[in-house]
Structure formats: structure tokens, C-alpha cells
Amino acid sequence: MKRIYLDYNSTTPLSVRVYNSLFETFNTLGNPSSIHNEGRIAKSILEKARCALARLIHSDSGRIVFTSGATEAAMTLLTPYYFIERSPLFMSHLYFSATEHPCIASKGRFSEGMSTVIPVDNDGIVQPDVLRSLLAKHNKRKGLPLVAIQYANHETGVVQPIEILGPIVKEAGGFFIIDAVQALAKEKLNVTHTCGDFFIFSAHKIGGPKGIGAFAFSNDLIMPQPLITGGGQERGFRAGTESLPLIAGFGAAAIDAKEYLQKQNHLAELQKKLEDGIKKIRDSIIIYGSKSRRLVNTTFFSVPGFKAETMQIAFDLEGIAVSAGAACSSGKTEISPVLQAMGVSDSNGAIRVSVGWETHGHDIEYFLTVFQKIMSRKNNQLKFRSSKHTHNT
């Protein structure tokens, strides 16, 4: 049975370009820090990848630091200790939205009591007035505010009004970290005009390999205290010999991403087909964040009275890979922190369908066929229980 993959927000399949790049680079002998011919060849591969990512996000290649992934990038940036040129700069408090990815919500190197959660509305949006009010109370005598907000949510796909929130952070004298992991290759990013100071990225969300990420910065005068120290790699901001094959794969994925950005209309059509279809099958369905601007590849929905994990397993048995929004810990189902922040109290969770550049209309049609089957099975179970209750009565 051919499986249908509808979990692109989790990770993406390697493109042919990326696969070939990985294979070729595994045979590269030199260390990028070496000055001999082999080292220079390795260095050129490294910088070629850096330039490819820079072109994708409209940045300067010298303002990109490669890391082992988005989590390490977040840990590097989420620190109270920064430098303005060589002078220390202290960030006394971290502000992050209630719907952040766990790598941000863990608060990085900030201690307890040095952070504040920014609430969101029922659509998962940070309201400008709320952010402005929080930052107005910040005590600048202790240090500067550091704000971290996703560009687009990993579960709902909701896009934050970054172009409005950024200037508010600047007005308060703070610095702004934007988690752009889900937005890369789905939204046109321009690092130089997005009002952010730092941007976080991950390769495996855009067809690249796992285990490699990066952060970009818009002003090289302001930089965090490095998380990993040692050699002078990555301009001293991330020590350790660079993983050349993974970085080359990231660069190849960045080249492909230019093409993916041209497919947004196709993804939007798939999203409409999917959402119209599931609402037709069960009109009580709730699609989270549907009133806000969302990534065109993401649909996060729940069926009242139906556990998301049960539905996810049913889809998996039919050959469809989707994600469940609720987490299961020690046999106890818990509501998604994202939904909880949006004021959703239903602990049944939600299903996330995230399509990609290899998704076709017939994949969505099959998904809807399976969904119809799952709902019919659920209806039959409810009828059976109802008739059994009536008989016993």
C-alpha cells in the first residue's frame, strides 16, 4: 500500500538535489578551517551553502551562523548575556508568546523568574497592545527586554503580525528573536526588512537533512554570548568543526526552496479542498486559527467528542501520516499547549494536516475518503451504544 505523507510541518522528504549534495560532500576530505587545497575546497562548499541560504532570506551571507538545528540556535540566542561589539549587554527579561515551540518556551539560558509569557487571543495571535503594555512595564534599569515570537505556529500555521510587533519591540529598546522555522520556504522572507534582530531556521523543514540549522542576524554589532565555545568556527559564534555534508544539504535545500515558493497557490488550493471537504463530511469540525492568516499548507482541526490520537491511528492504518495535536504522557491525554493558550478546553486534541510540494489533489481526495470512513465508523459506534442503552433501559 502506497503511503501518503501529510506531516510536512514535522519534517520533509529529501529532495533529489539535497540527496546528491549529501552523497557528493561525504567524499570531501578537507576541513574547512585548513588552508591547504583540500581545506579550501571544503571551505568553498561551506560558503556556497551559506550564500544559498542568504539569497533565500535576503540576507548577507556573513550574517548566518550554522548550528546543529533550530533548538541549538534558540539556546544560543535565549541568553541574558550579549555583546555590543566588545562591550557586555545584559538582557534582564525574556518575553515569549504562549504558543511558542518548546525550544523557545523552555526559556533557554534564562533562569526562573526572568521571563514572561505573552498571552494570545482565541486565534493564537499576539495582540500589539498587549505586547506594548507588557514592555511598558519593563524595568530598563535592570537591563534590556528580549522578545521571542514565532513567525508562524508549528501546529495551527497561524502567522503573527511580525511587521507590527517588531517596531513595538524597538520602541521599547528591546531585541527581537523571530522563530522562522515553519515560515522558511512557505513565506517570502526578507531578513533586512522584517524588523527582527535574529531569525531561527531548520533545514529538515524545507527538504534538507536533519541535524542542521542556523540563525541569521540583521546587525553584527549585537551578538549573543556563544553557547558552544572552543575554536573560531562560524566567526567564533559556534565552535566545532562544521558538518560539511549537512550544511551542503541545507544549501541545496535553500536552492530548491526558491521553487517551492512558486507553489503557494497550489498549496492554497489543496488547503481549500481539504477544509471544504472535511466540513462537508462533518459540519461540527473546528479548524483552529481559520479566522487569521495562516500558512497555506497547514490545517489544524478537531472533531468534537473524538480523540485526536484515535483518529491519527485510524489514518495511519489506512496509509496516511498526519500529526495529533494533543500529547500523551504516561497514558494520560493532555491538551496541546498551543490550544490551551488559545482558550480551548477540549482535551481530545486536534489533527494537523500539513501538505508539501509533493502533495497532489488525489492525496487530499484519498484523505477525505478515509476521513468519511472514520466518521461513518464513529457514527455506527454511537448508534450501537445508543441502541444498547435503550435496550437495557
C-alpha positions in Angstrom: 0.0 0.0 0.0 1.4 3.4 -1.0 1.5 5.7 1.9 0.5 9.4 1.8 2.6 11.8 3.8 0.8 14.8 5.2 3.1 15.8 8.0 5.4 18.3 6.3 5.4 20.6 9.4 7.1 17.8 11.3 9.8 17.0 8.7 10.1 16.8 5.0 11.4 14.3 2.5 14.9 14.9 1.0 14.9 16.4 -2.5 17.0 14.9 -5.2 19.2 17.9 -5.2 19.8 17.5 -1.4 20.4 13.8 -1.7 23.0 14.3 -4.4 24.6 17.1 -2.5 24.9 14.9 0.7 26.3 12.0 -1.3 28.9 14.1 -3.1 30.1 16.0 0.0 30.6 12.9 2.1 33.6 12.3 -0.2 35.1 15.7 0.5 38.3 15.2 2.6 39.3 18.6 3.8 38.5 20.5 7.0 37.0 24.0 6.2 39.5 25.6 8.6 42.5 24.2 6.9 44.4 26.4 4.5 45.7 23.7 2.1 43.9 22.8 -1.2 41.6 20.2 0.4 40.6 22.7 3.1 39.9 25.4 0.6 37.7 23.1 -1.4 35.7 22.3 1.8 35.6 26.0 2.7 34.1 26.8 -0.7 31.4 24.2 -0.2 30.6 25.7 3.2 30.4 29.2 1.9 28.4 28.2 -1.2 25.7 26.8 1.2 25.8 29.9 3.3 25.3 32.1 0.2 22.3 29.9 -0.9 20.6 30.4 2.4 21.4 34.1 2.4 19.8 34.5 -1.0 16.6 32.7 0.2 16.1 35.0 3.2 17.6 38.2 1.6 20.4 38.4 4.0 24.2 38.9 3.9 26.0 35.5 3.9 28.3 36.9 6.6 25.4 37.2 9.0 24.5 33.5 9.0 25.7 31.0 11.7 25.2 27.3 11.2 24.2 25.2 14.2 23.1 21.6 14.8 19.5 22.6 14.5 16.8 25.2 15.5 16.9 24.1 19.1 20.6 24.9 19.4 20.0 28.2 17.6 17.3 29.0 20.1 19.5 28.0 23.1 22.3 30.3 21.7 20.0 33.3 21.3 18.0 32.8 24.5 20.6 34.2 26.9 20.8 37.2 29.1 24.3 37.8 28.0 25.0 39.7 24.8 27.7 41.9 23.4 27.6 45.2 21.6 30.9 45.0 19.7 33.1 44.0 22.7 31.1 45.6 25.5 28.7 43.4 27.5 25.0 44.0 27.1 22.5 42.5 29.6 19.0 41.2 28.7 17.3 41.2 32.0 14.0 39.7 31.0 12.6 37.3 28.3 9.2 37.8 26.8 7.8 35.0 24.6 4.3 34.1 23.3 2.1 31.4 24.9 2.1 29.4 21.6 5.8 29.1 21.1 7.6 25.9 20.1 9.1 24.1 23.2 12.6 25.2 22.1 11.6 28.8 22.9 9.2 28.0 25.7 12.0 26.3 27.6 13.5 29.8 28.1 17.0 28.8 27.1 19.6 30.2 29.4 17.2 32.4 31.3 16.6 31.4 35.0 13.2 31.1 36.6 11.7 34.5 37.3 13.4 36.1 34.3 10.6 35.5 31.8 7.0 36.5 31.0 4.6 34.7 28.7 2.8 36.9 26.3 -0.9 35.8 26.0 -2.6 35.3 22.6 -6.2 35.7 21.6 -8.5 32.9 20.6 -7.0 32.7 17.1 -3.5 32.4 18.6 -2.4 36.0 17.7 -0.2 38.2 19.9 -2.1 41.5 20.1 0.1 44.6 19.6 -1.5 46.5 22.5 -0.8 43.5 24.9 2.9 43.4 23.9 3.2 47.2 24.1 1.7 47.1 27.6 4.0 44.4 28.9 7.1 46.1 27.5 6.0 49.4 29.0 6.3 47.8 32.5 9.8 46.5 31.8 12.4 47.9 34.2 15.2 49.1 31.9 17.5 49.9 34.9 18.0 46.1 35.3 18.7 45.5 31.6 17.0 45.3 28.2 14.0 43.3 27.2 14.5 40.3 24.8 11.3 39.2 22.9 10.9 35.9 21.1 7.9 35.2 18.8 7.2 32.7 16.1 6.7 33.9 12.6 4.2 31.1 12.0 2.9 28.5 14.5 4.0 24.9 14.2 0.5 23.5 14.9 -2.1 25.9 13.6 0.0 27.6 10.9 -1.2 31.0 12.2 1.1 33.8 11.1 1.9 36.5 13.6 1.8 40.2 12.7 5.6 40.4 12.9 5.7 43.7 10.9 3.6 45.3 13.6 5.2 43.6 16.6 8.8 44.3 15.6 8.6 48.1 15.8 6.9 47.8 19.2 9.9 45.9 20.5 12.2 48.5 19.0 10.3 51.4 20.6 10.8 49.7 24.0 14.5 49.4 23.4 14.4 45.6 23.2 15.7 43.0 20.8 13.6 40.7 18.8 14.1 37.0 18.0 11.9 35.5 15.3 11.5 31.7 15.1 11.1 31.4 11.3 11.4 27.6 11.2 7.9 27.0 9.8 7.9 30.1 7.6 11.0 29.2 5.6 10.1 28.2 2.0 6.4 28.9 2.8 6.6 32.7 3.2 8.8 35.2 1.3 11.3 36.2 4.0 13.4 39.4 3.9 15.6 39.5 6.9 16.7 43.0 6.3 13.1 44.4 6.3 11.3 42.2 8.8 12.1 44.2 12.0 13.8 41.3 13.6 17.3 41.1 15.1 17.7 37.3 15.0 16.0 34.6 12.9 16.0 30.9 13.5 15.9 28.3 10.7 16.0 24.5 10.3 17.0 22.5 7.2 14.7 19.5 7.6 11.6 21.6 7.3 12.5 22.6 3.7 13.6 19.3 2.2 17.1 19.4 3.8 18.8 16.9 6.2 18.1 16.6 9.9 20.7 17.8 12.4 21.5 21.2 10.8 20.0 24.6 11.4 21.1 28.2 11.5 20.4 31.6 12.8 20.7 34.9 11.0 21.2 38.3 12.4 20.4 41.7 11.0 23.0 43.7 12.9 26.5 42.3 13.5 27.2 44.8 16.3 24.9 42.9 18.6 25.6 39.2 19.2 24.9 36.7 22.0 27.5 35.0 24.2 28.2 31.8 22.4 26.7 28.6 23.7 29.5 26.3 22.4 33.0 27.7 22.7 36.3 26.4 21.6 37.7 27.1 18.1 37.0 30.1 16.0 34.5 28.4 13.6 31.4 30.4 12.5 33.2 33.7 13.3 33.5 32.4 16.9 29.8 32.2 17.5 29.6 28.4 17.3 32.7 26.4 17.9 33.3 22.9 16.5 34.3 21.6 13.0 31.4 22.2 10.7 29.3 19.3 9.5 30.0 19.9 5.8 27.6 17.3 4.3 24.7 18.6 6.4 25.5 22.2 5.6 25.8 21.4 1.9 22.4 19.7 2.1 21.0 22.8 3.8 22.3 25.0 1.0 20.9 22.6 -1.7 17.5 22.7 0.1 17.7 26.5 0.1 18.1 26.5 -3.7 15.1 24.2 -4.0 13.1 26.4 -1.7 13.1 29.2 -4.4 11.0 26.8 -6.5 8.8 25.8 -3.6 7.8 29.5 -3.0 6.3 29.4 -6.5 3.9 26.7 -5.5 2.0 28.6 -2.8 -1.1 28.8 -5.0 -1.1 25.1 -5.4 -0.8 24.6 -1.7 -3.6 27.1 -1.0 -5.9 25.1 -3.4 -5.1 21.9 -1.6 -5.9 23.6 1.7 -9.2 24.8 0.5 -10.0 21.4 -1.0 -9.2 19.7 2.3 -11.0 22.1 4.6 -14.1 22.3 2.4 -14.1 18.5 2.3 -13.9 17.8 6.0 -16.5 20.5 6.8 -18.9 18.8 4.3 -18.3 15.4 5.9 -18.8 16.7 9.5 -20.0 20.3 9.8 -19.2 20.4 13.6 -15.5 20.4 12.8 -13.4 23.2 14.3 -10.5 24.5 12.3 -8.2 26.4 14.6 -6.9 29.8 13.5 -9.1 29.8 10.5 -10.1 33.4 11.0 -6.4 34.5 10.9 -3.8 34.5 8.2 -2.2 31.0 8.1 0.4 29.1 6.3 -1.3 27.8 3.1 0.0 24.3 3.8 -1.4 23.8 7.4 -4.8 22.7 8.7 -5.3 22.0 12.4 -8.7 20.7 13.2 -10.7 18.7 15.8 -13.9 16.7 15.8 -15.9 17.3 19.0 -16.1 14.1 21.0 -13.4 12.4 19.0 -9.9 11.8 20.4 -7.2 13.0 18.0 -4.9 10.1 18.8 -7.6 7.7 17.9 -8.1 9.4 14.6 -4.4 9.6 13.9 -4.1 5.9 14.4 -7.0 5.3 12.1 -5.4 7.4 9.4 -2.1 5.6 9.9 -3.7 2.2 9.4 -5.1 3.5 6.2 -1.7 4.6 5.0 -1.9 8.3 5.8 0.6 10.1 8.0 -0.8 13.0 10.0 0.1 14.5 13.4 -2.1 14.7 16.5 -2.0 18.0 18.4 -2.5 16.5 21.9 0.4 14.8 23.7 0.1 11.5 25.5 2.2 11.2 28.6 2.1 8.1 30.9 -1.2 7.0 29.4 -2.8 10.4 30.1 -4.0 12.6 27.3 -3.2 16.2 27.7 -4.3 19.2 25.7 -1.9 20.8 23.3 -0.2 23.9 25.0 -1.0 25.8 21.8 -4.7 25.1 22.0 -4.7 25.7 25.7 -3.2 29.2 25.1 -5.9 29.8 22.6 -8.6 29.1 25.3 -9.5 25.6 24.1 -10.5 23.4 26.9 -11.4 20.2 24.9 -8.7 17.6 25.9 -9.4 15.5 22.9 -6.7 17.3 20.9 -6.6 18.0 17.2 -5.3 16.6 14.0 -2.7 18.6 12.0 -2.6 18.1 8.3 0.4 19.8 6.7 1.0 19.3 2.9 4.1 20.0 0.9 5.4 20.3 -2.6 5.0 16.6 -3.4 1.3 16.6 -2.3 -1.3 16.2 -5.0 -5.0 16.6 -5.3 -5.6 12.9 -5.3 -3.8 12.6 -2.0 -6.4 15.0 -0.5 -9.2 13.1 -2.1 -8.0 9.9 -0.5 -7.6 11.6 2.8 -11.3 12.7 2.6 -12.4 9.2 1.6 -10.6 7.8 4.7 -12.0 10.6 6.9 -15.5 9.8 5.7 -14.9 6.1 6.6 -13.6 7.1 10.0 -16.6 9.3 10.7 -19.1 6.6 9.5 -17.5 4.1 11.8 -17.7 6.6 14.7 -21.4 7.2 13.9 -22.1 3.5 13.8 -20.4 3.1 17.2 -22.6 5.9 18.7 -25.8 4.3 17.2 -24.8 0.9 18.7 -24.2 2.4 22.1 -27.4 4.3 22.0 -29.5 1.3 20.9 -27.8 -0.8 23.6 -28.6 1.8 26.3 -32.2 1.9 25.1 -32.5 -1.9 25.2 -31.0 -2.1 28.7 -33.4 0.6 29.9 
